[in-house]
């Protein structure tokens, strides 16, 4: 009924999809024919579940339904690790009492909570699935293509997800690094639910300038790497949103990353020293290089995955 979901999400441009399919075909795998999935997401008018960092959905596929609750977990950029609870149901109707009692904050009135829940948004997409044997692990790779809808608003879905089924988190990252030879992939930290919630906002969130850089020499290395991931996401979001000073801010961020590596040159893993930082600095200095082309580039994805691998080796406990 429950497990800890470990997954990595790669938003994909159309031209990258066939190349990823070809890469998967070179690996031992079991292929599942495409299916159409509908997910309905629920919350209260005051977004109580969102405040608890929980997500509730009902998934429908070929007349079968499953109710899922995702609870608070941890994430390193695009690598997510969250407890998940699944219950098979006969019809698309909520029954919160079917979940374990201990997943709720103390004192939660389940009956009252369920009475306040309503549909927020839905996702409709086609899913292709490959169960891949890679190194010492079994990893499910899915391709989702469709849309997220909330009233008259919608957003496209075009992404690969790599979910660990059996084995080691490091193998998920190594498989992603294999795909990173392909241009047109972007390591995404936003779930479909998070993107759905963004459609519900009556106004666009204000664009905020990324945080200033910090004194990493006074911090434990795990904390410094986590902060670096946050800065990375902020700079990407800022540049992709079209802020005028975003390119220069990103240039400064890459200089900061280089100084960070010099400081930790004796403790950084070997794969970190192979990151194409010099090439990335040349790319970003090229005024003809757009934010979209840079952030979806193979070189940038390789760099991000290397730092996530370093942080995950220090953070996650392998217990699969």
Buried (B, 14 or more C-beta within 10 A) or exposed (E): EBEEBBBBBBBBBEEBBEBBBEBBEEBEBEEEEEEEBBBBBBBBEEEBBBEBEBBBBBBBEEEEBBBBBBBEBEEBBBBBBBBBBBBEBEEBEBEBEEBEEEBBEEEBEEEEBBEEBEEBBBBBBEBBBBBBBBEEBBBBBBBBBBEBBBEEEBBEBBBBBBBBBEBBBBBBBBBBBBBBEBBBBBBBBBBBBEBBBBBEEEEEEEEEEBEEBBEBEEEEBEEBBBBBBBBBBBBBBBBBEEBEEBBEBBBBBBEBBBEBBEBBEEEBEEBBEEBBBEEBBEBBEEEEBBBEBBBBBBBBBBBBBBBBBBBBEEBBEEEB
